[in-house]
């Protein structure tokens, strides 16, 4: 009598149950690698984020020391007097970072208290477009969209706000509100192009937003040479001054540049918190970002969510452009966006795309921008060091395992991974 050898555990068929209908499972389409990496970055802990900034400052300090002339001289006889090199390196790094602090937060060398806190107000002013654009990008990141078009959206917002300010004659409060609305609409529609193409054709938002950035840069340069935005009394590509009725009000008086745009940034952070945490639309955005296939199965229109995510993100970035034109510069130039749109990507990643984290990350990067010029003027440290700090922050934020390995931190979920798993026989039993 022949006997059939028993099947391995993995091939044992489940027992038949007449009362249970057979369920056929289908293999789910894998998510794009970019979405998986983005989710891993955003799920990193606060400690890893803080240590990433610390590590970036430490490595930048080594660069400052290596570029200092006194350190280079002392390094020539390092083996005979090593403490001279260490002392010179410490002096170079500490003086650079102290100057950075004085230029960004508080300068005790000034005669009056108002002059001493002016660096802090400059940090707050510089942070406004970073916070607004970072909040918009954070919404996209949490919805699974890697929107890097904030640069163009800031420019379009500045164009919309500037046109209303220059060409419409309205009462003071109404003029400002209409200009802000025009900035939000212009930025939202510009970003909506990428969302629409993503939804209808599957075009990747990274490629589309890069192209839209370039178009926006050349568009504002062209409009500043025409009667649409150019100042008739100037031969340079610059707009007329923004009339007082369309300007953001000064928060601390005329001696400071801090304006009402900072209040708008605070209100925008509260709005984004409510949108993503308390509203149905925000729930849909988060569901699409977590698993687009499951969201579609649950009845959520993924394509519609893509469009609205980009529109909201563009509207916030457009408000950042209005802050530059109507509050900080009070004039429109081709360099209105500077590098705010690209820096906002780092701000959103550093803040883990959460409103509170993005707000403080925007303040941090505003401090780096505001204090970098003081650091260069007082110590001769190249302003490019600030760019190095920002780049290193991006590197470490994008590689949480690297930060954990440097500081010997346990991997997330390591305790769960050490828990013994049940075998197939135990599950069957």
MARGU-242025 format. One record per residue (C-alpha): residue in one letter; x, z, y. Coordinates in steps of 0.05 Angstrom, whole numbers, plus 5000, padded with zeros to 4 digits. Each point is the difference from the previous one (the first is absolute). Example, Ala and Ser with C-alpha at 12.3 -4.5 7.8 and 13.67 -1.06 7.14 Angstrom:
SETOR residu    u    w    v
SETOR      A 5246 5156 4910
SETOR      S 5027 4987 5069
//
This chain:
SETOR residu    u    w    v
SETOR      X 5000 5000 5000
SETOR      X 5030 4979 5066
SETOR      X 4997 5047 5059
SETOR      X 5003 4981 5073
SETOR      X 5055 5037 5037
SETOR      X 4974 5044 5057
SETOR      X 5004 4972 5070
SETOR      X 5045 5033 5051
SETOR      X 4968 5049 5048
SETOR      X 4998 4950 5057
SETOR      X 4962 4950 4956
SETOR      X 4947 5047 4970
SETOR      X 4932 4971 5020
SETOR      X 4952 5048 5032
SETOR      X 4943 5025 4956
SETOR      X 4936 4960 5003
SETOR      X 4942 5034 5036
SETOR      X 4933 4967 4993
SETOR      X 4973 5037 5060
SETOR      X 5056 4980 5048
SETOR      X 5001 4928 5025
SETOR      X 5065 4963 4997
SETOR      X 5037 4997 5067
SETOR      X 5044 4941 5015
SETOR      X 5057 5014 5048
SETOR      X 5032 4947 5042
SETOR      X 5071 5002 5025
SETOR      X 5001 5014 5075
SETOR      X 5040 4955 5044
SETOR      X 5064 5036 5022
SETOR      X 5007 5019 5073
SETOR      X 5051 4965 5044
SETOR      X 5068 5032 5000
SETOR      X 4999 5008 5076
SETOR      X 4936 5042 4996
SETOR      X 5031 5045 4947
SETOR      X 5064 5011 5040
SETOR      X 4960 5014 5063
SETOR      X 4958 5052 4965
SETOR      X 5062 5034 4972
SETOR      X 5029 5004 5071
SETOR      X 4937 5028 5030
SETOR      X 4992 5051 4944
SETOR      X 5069 5031 5012
SETOR      X 4998 5073 5021
SETOR      X 5010 5028 5070
SETOR      X 5066 5032 4979
SETOR      X 5028 4933 4979
SETOR      X 4978 4970 5067
SETOR      X 5034 5055 5040
SETOR      X 5063 4996 4957
SETOR      X 5002 4925 5011
SETOR      X 5004 5010 5075
SETOR      X 5053 5054 4991
SETOR      X 5041 4955 4955
SETOR      X 4994 4943 5050
SETOR      X 5026 5046 5056
SETOR      X 5058 5024 4958
SETOR      X 5023 4929 4982
SETOR      X 4991 4978 5072
SETOR      X 5043 5059 5020
SETOR      X 5055 4974 4956
SETOR      X 4995 4933 5035
SETOR      X 5003 5034 5068
SETOR      X 5063 5037 4979
SETOR      X 5033 4938 4972
SETOR      X 4988 4962 5065
SETOR      X 5027 5055 5045
SETOR      X 5069 4987 5029
SETOR      X 5022 5073 4996
SETOR      X 4982 5003 4926
SETOR      X 5039 4937 4987
SETOR      X 5061 5029 5034
SETOR      X 4995 5065 4962
SETOR      X 4990 4963 4935
SETOR      X 5069 4969 5008
SETOR      X 5032 5067 4983
SETOR      X 4944 5027 4957
SETOR      X 5044 5024 4943
SETOR      X 5044 5042 5046
SETOR      X 4944 5030 5042
SETOR      X 4933 4987 4966
SETOR      X 4962 5049 5043
SETOR      X 5014 4958 5062
SETOR      X 4961 4942 4969
SETOR      X 4943 5045 4977
SETOR      X 4996 5033 5069
SETOR      X 5000 4933 5036
SETOR      X 4947 4973 4954
SETOR      X 4956 5061 5011
SETOR      X 5008 4994 5076
SETOR      X 4982 4926 4998
SETOR      X 4938 5009 4957
SETOR      X 4975 5064 5033
SETOR      X 5008 4973 5070
SETOR      X 4964 4935 4981
SETOR      X 4941 5036 4969
SETOR      X 4997 5051 5057
SETOR      X 4997 4943 5050
SETOR      X 4946 4968 4957
SETOR      X 4960 5065 5004
SETOR      X 5010 5006 5075
SETOR      X 4977 4929 5011
SETOR      X 4939 5007 4955
SETOR      X 4974 5071 5006
SETOR      X 5030 5046 5052
SETOR      X 5059 4995 5048
SETOR      X 5023 5068 5025
SETOR      X 5050 4970 5049
SETOR      X 4945 4978 5048
SETOR      X 4984 5040 5062
SETOR      X 4925 5005 4991
SETOR      X 4954 5013 4941
SETOR      X 4963 4935 5013
SETOR      X 5066 4961 4995
SETOR      X 5020 5039 4938
SETOR      X 4937 4982 4961
SETOR      X 4998 4928 5023
SETOR      X 5037 4977 4937
SETOR      X 4943 5029 4958
SETOR      X 4949 4961 5041
SETOR      X 5041 4937 4989
SETOR      X 4999 5013 4925
SETOR      X 4924 5008 5002
SETOR      X 4993 4936 5041
SETOR      X 5044 4959 4954
SETOR      X 4964 5026 4939
SETOR      X 4931 4974 5021
SETOR      X 5006 4928 4973
SETOR      X 5038 5026 4939
SETOR      X 4944 5048 4983
SETOR      X 4944 4951 5011
SETOR      X 5033 4943 4962
SETOR      X 5023 5048 4946
SETOR      X 4929 5025 4990
SETOR      X 4976 4929 4991
SETOR      X 5055 4983 4951
SETOR      X 4986 5064 4961
SETOR      X 4928 4979 4989
SETOR      X 5025 4935 4971
SETOR      X 5051 5034 4956
SETOR      X 4947 5047 4971
SETOR      X 4955 4940 4987
SETOR      X 5056 4965 4962
SETOR      X 5017 4951 5055
SETOR      X 5072 4995 5025
SETOR      X 4983 4980 5072
SETOR      X 5063 4988 5040
SETOR      X 4966 4963 5056
SETOR      X 4995 5057 5050
SETOR      X 5051 4965 5045
SETOR      X 4953 4941 5011
SETOR      X 4939 5045 5004
SETOR      X 5032 5041 5055
SETOR      X 5016 4937 5039
SETOR      X 4929 4973 4993
SETOR      X 4973 5067 5022
SETOR      X 5045 4998 5061
SETOR      X 4977 4930 5016
SETOR      X 4926 5020 4995
SETOR      X 5009 5062 5042
SETOR      X 5043 4964 5051
SETOR      X 4951 4942 5009
SETOR      X 4942 5047 5014
SETOR      X 5043 5041 5047
SETOR      X 5023 4940 5040
SETOR      X 4938 4956 5002
SETOR      X 4941 5048 5002
SETOR      X 4980 5042 5060
SETOR      X 4964 5062 4973
SETOR      X 4991 5073 5020
SETOR      X 5059 5045 4981
SETOR      X 4975 5033 4936
SETOR      X 4962 4940 4975
SETOR      X 5059 4954 5013
SETOR      X 5045 5043 4956
SETOR      X 4949 5005 4944
SETOR      X 4987 4925 5000
SETOR      X 5075 4986 4998
SETOR      X 5008 5048 4942
SETOR      X 4942 4967 4963
SETOR      X 5031 4932 5011
SETOR      X 5066 5024 4972
SETOR      X 4967 5029 4938
SETOR      X 4958 4937 4989
SETOR      X 5060 4953 5009
SETOR      X 5044 5040 4953
SETOR      X 4944 5007 4949
SETOR      X 4984 4926 4999
SETOR      X 5073 4982 4995
SETOR      X 5010 5045 4940
SETOR      X 4933 4977 4972
SETOR      X 5029 4931 4990
SETOR      X 5047 5028 4947
SETOR      X 4944 5040 4968
SETOR      X 4955 4939 4998
SETOR      X 5053 4956 4968
SETOR      X 5016 5055 4950
SETOR      X 4927 5005 4981
SETOR      X 4983 4926 4996
SETOR      X 5064 4968 4975
SETOR      X 5042 5058 4973
SETOR      X 5055 4986 5050
SETOR      X 5049 5059 5001
SETOR      X 4992 5042 5062
SETOR      X 5076 5009 5008
SETOR      X 5011 4925 5009
SETOR      X 4939 4990 5044
SETOR      X 5015 5059 5046
SETOR      X 5073 4977 5008
SETOR      X 4976 4932 5023
SETOR      X 4949 5032 5047
SETOR      X 5055 5042 5030
SETOR      X 5040 4939 5018
SETOR      X 4939 4964 5028
SETOR      X 4984 5060 5044
SETOR      X 5071 5004 5027
SETOR      X 4999 4927 5021
SETOR      X 4928 5004 5025
SETOR      X 5013 5056 5050
SETOR      X 5064 4965 5023
SETOR      X 4959 4937 5013
SETOR      X 4942 5035 5035
SETOR      X 5049 5034 5047
SETOR      X 5019 4931 5026
SETOR      X 4927 4980 5014
SETOR      X 4947 5023 5048
SETOR      X 4969 5042 4945
SETOR      X 5050 5056 5006
SETOR      X 5056 4980 5047
SETOR      X 5009 5033 5067
SETOR      X 4990 4944 5052
SETOR      X 5052 5031 5046
SETOR      X 5056 5001 4949
SETOR      X 5043 4948 4967
SETOR      X 5014 5045 4941
SETOR      X 4954 5004 4938
SETOR      X 4966 5064 5021
SETOR      X 4928 5019 5015
SETOR      X 4971 5030 5063
SETOR      X 5001 5076 5006
SETOR      X 4941 5035 4966
SETOR      X 4950 5023 5053
SETOR      X 4989 5074 5005
SETOR      X 4928 4994 4975
SETOR      X 5025 4976 4932
SETOR      X 5058 5048 4991
SETOR      X 5002 5060 4953
SETOR      X 4997 5063 5042
SETOR      X 5065 5040 5007
SETOR      X 4994 5065 4961
SETOR      X 5053 5041 5037
SETOR      X 5004 4967 5068
SETOR      X 5039 4942 5029
SETOR      X 5069 5029 4984
SETOR      X 4989 4989 4925
SETOR      X 4983 4936 4963
SETOR      X 4955 5037 4949
SETOR      X 4931 4969 5005
SETOR      X 4932 5003 4966
SETOR      X 5023 4955 4944
SETOR      X 5027 5063 4966
SETOR      X 4930 5029 5000
SETOR      X 4975 4935 4969
SETOR      X 5053 5007 4946
SETOR      X 4977 5071 4984
SETOR      X 4927 4978 4997
SETOR      X 5020 4940 4957
SETOR      X 5034 5047 4950
SETOR      X 4936 5042 4996
SETOR      X 4959 4937 4991
SETOR      X 5044 4974 4944
SETOR      X 4996 5068 4965
SETOR      X 4924 4997 5003
SETOR      X 4998 4927 4979
SETOR      X 5044 5008 4939
SETOR      X 4977 5070 4979
SETOR      X 4928 5007 5019
SETOR      X 4968 4931 5005
SETOR      X 4973 4952 4948
SETOR      X 5042 4943 5027
SETOR      X 5063 5041 4993
SETOR      X 4981 5018 4929
SETOR      X 4994 4926 4984
SETOR      X 5068 4986 5033
SETOR      X 5033 5054 4957
SETOR      X 4965 4977 4937
SETOR      X 5025 4929 5011
SETOR      X 5070 5026 5012
SETOR      X 4999 5044 4938
SETOR      X 4974 4947 4952
SETOR      X 4969 4936 5026
SETOR      X 4974 4980 4931
SETOR      X 4965 5067 4990
SETOR      X 4972 4996 5071
SETOR      X 4972 4931 4987
SETOR      X 4969 5025 4935
SETOR      X 4967 5057 5038
SETOR      X 4966 4950 5046
SETOR      X 5048 5003 5060
SETOR      X 5013 4934 5035
SETOR      X 5076 4997 4997
SETOR      X 5005 4937 5042
SETOR      X 4956 5029 5054
SETOR      X 5042 5063 5000
SETOR      X 5064 4959 5009
SETOR      X 4971 4968 5063
SETOR      X 4975 5065 5030
SETOR      X 5064 5037 4985
SETOR      X 5040 4948 5038
SETOR      X 4950 5000 5058
SETOR      X 5003 5075 5009
SETOR      X 5076 5001 4993
SETOR      X 5007 4944 5052
SETOR      X 4952 5035 5048
SETOR      X 5043 5063 4999
SETOR      X 5064 4960 5010
SETOR      X 4966 4962 5057
SETOR      X 4986 5066 5034
SETOR      X 5075 5014 4994
SETOR      X 5011 4935 5039
SETOR      X 4951 5022 5053
SETOR      X 5039 5065 5009
SETOR      X 5063 4960 5016
SETOR      X 4966 4955 5051
SETOR      X 4950 5047 5032
SETOR      X 5041 5064 4997
SETOR      X 5074 4997 4988
SETOR      X 5024 4934 5031
SETOR      X 4939 4983 5043
SETOR      X 5021 4927 4993
SETOR      X 5001 4950 4943
SETOR      X 5065 4967 4977
SETOR      X 5021 4961 4939
SETOR      X 5035 5063 4974
SETOR      X 4938 5043 5004
SETOR      X 5001 5017 4926
SETOR      X 5076 5012 4997
SETOR      X 5010 5022 4927
SETOR      X 4940 5047 4998
SETOR      X 4964 4960 4947
SETOR      X 5058 5001 4952
SETOR      X 5017 5073 5014
SETOR      X 4927 5018 4986
SETOR      X 5010 4979 4927
SETOR      X 5052 5055 4993
SETOR      X 4954 5048 5038
SETOR      X 4943 4987 4952
SETOR      X 5045 5007 4938
SETOR      X 5032 5063 5027
SETOR      X 4932 5030 5015
SETOR      X 4976 4980 4930
SETOR      X 4945 4960 5033
SETOR      X 4962 5064 5017
SETOR      X 4976 5010 5072
SETOR      X 5036 5066 5013
SETOR      X 5064 4978 4967
SETOR      X 4999 4933 5038
SETOR      X 4988 5037 5065
SETOR      X 5062 5044 4992
SETOR      X 5041 4942 4972
SETOR      X 4983 4961 5063
SETOR      X 5023 5058 5043
SETOR      X 5066 5002 4960
SETOR      X 5014 4927 5010
SETOR      X 4979 5005 5072
SETOR      X 5052 5055 5008
SETOR      X 5053 4956 4967
SETOR      X 4985 4943 5048
SETOR      X 4996 5044 5062
SETOR      X 5061 5042 4983
SETOR      X 5043 4943 4975
SETOR      X 5014 4975 5070
SETOR      X 5021 5070 5023
SETOR      X 5045 5006 4939
SETOR      X 5034 4934 5017
SETOR      X 5008 5017 5074
SETOR      X 5028 5070 4991
SETOR      X 5043 4993 4938
SETOR      X 5013 4926 4995
SETOR      X 4968 4998 4931
SETOR      X 4972 4930 4988
SETOR      X 4925 4994 5004
SETOR      X 5003 4963 4934
SETOR      X 5008 5068 4966
SETOR      X 4926 5012 5013
SETOR      X 4985 4935 4963
SETOR      X 5044 5025 4943
SETOR      X 4960 5064 4996
SETOR      X 4935 4961 4998
SETOR      X 5027 4953 4947
SETOR      X 5024 5057 4956
SETOR      X 4933 5035 5006
SETOR      X 4967 4936 4975
SETOR      X 5050 4996 4943
SETOR      X 4989 5072 4977
SETOR      X 4925 4999 5010
SETOR      X 4997 4937 4957
SETOR      X 5042 5033 4945
SETOR      X 4973 5070 4987
SETOR      X 5038 5005 4933
SETOR      X 5065 4991 5039
SETOR      X 4984 5059 5046
SETOR      X 4980 5043 4941
SETOR      X 5065 4984 4964
SETOR      X 5042 5017 5061
SETOR      X 4967 5068 5009
SETOR      X 4988 5011 4925
SETOR      X 4925 5004 5007
SETOR      X 4956 4995 4939
SETOR      X 4960 4937 4991
SETOR      X 4925 5004 5013
SETOR      X 4960 5016 4938
SETOR      X 5062 5022 4961
SETOR      X 4964 5062 4974
SETOR      X 4944 4957 4974
SETOR      X 5049 4953 4968
SETOR      X 5031 5059 4961
SETOR      X 4933 5018 4971
SETOR      X 4997 4978 4926
SETOR      X 4952 4944 4988
SETOR      X 4950 5000 4944
SETOR      X 5014 4955 4941
SETOR      X 4951 4948 4974
SETOR      X 4982 5043 4940
SETOR      X 4984 5059 5046
SETOR      X 4956 4956 5044
SETOR      X 4963 4973 4939
SETOR      X 4990 5071 4975
//
